[in-house]
Amino acid sequence: MTTAAQAAPPPSADSSGDPVALRARAVTRTYGSGAGTVTALDAVDLDIARGAFTAIMGPSGSGKSTLLHVLAGLDEVSSGSIELEGTEITSLRDDALTRLRRERIGFVFQSFNLLPMLTAEENILLPLELAGTRVDRAWFDTLTSAFGIADRLDHLPSQLSGGQIQRVAISRALVTSPAVVFADEPTGNLDSRTTEEVLDFLRLSVDEFGQTVVMVTHERDAAERADRILTLADGRIASDEDLRGIRTPRTAPQGQEQR
């Protein structure tokens, strides 16, 4: 059993001097061959700042989901390179890439994907169990307190409200202290109230814990909760908006309120 992931090399910095969590260079992803070749990503260059909330938007077929998948090591690139805090993930063997995803990447999915037979606490701690990593109880307590679920840890998902379920899912993504959390359309199937909760807690993870978050969304209102919006078109970055200093501060989420 290990007590922590291997130490990552020191992160490089982008042109503004901010430390970089993720770096993509000339990343291309194609599917098919010959006349049927489809280019999902076309020589994308990108730096994602550490401790920032980045939203990726674009119409259907723009390449936004493909970009998230290759950045997270869930899909291969056809050419180019991707670095996660100094580790080039595009050159890793499958077993090393699997270990990196478990130890250094967190995921929040549209459906949240809690296991119904496990309690809230067991669901949150599952990534640590799979990685064979010791639980940092102080960090676990900090997360569950901040997200208002400390008194629901012995409950099964069927005994939780929709708001509590998404808090458990986000806590699970953060429990390994990952380099980056990827959120793939996390508000896609939610009502407006729960959508706001999800965005509030993703925002909280950045502002309070310094977490790097990359979120794919088709909703402009959701994207505007981020520090930066990247818009893709035809596999390329069509626009890059910096919202820092523009985004209106919101009241902190009420983590203790039960929904």
Secondary structure, 3 states (H helix, E strand, C coil): CECCCCCCCCCCECCCCCEEEEEEEEEEEEECCHHHCEEEEEEEEEEEECCCEEEEECCCCCCHHHHHHHHCCCCCCCEEEEEECCEEHHHCCHHHHHHHHHHHEEEECCCCCCCCCCCHHHHHHHHHHHHCECCCHHHHHHHHHHCCCHHHCCCCHHHCCHHHHHHHHHHHHHCCCCCEEEEECCCCCCCHHHHHHHHHHHHHHHHHHCCCEEEECCCHHHHCCCCEEEEEECCEEEEEEECCCCCCCCCCCCCCCCC
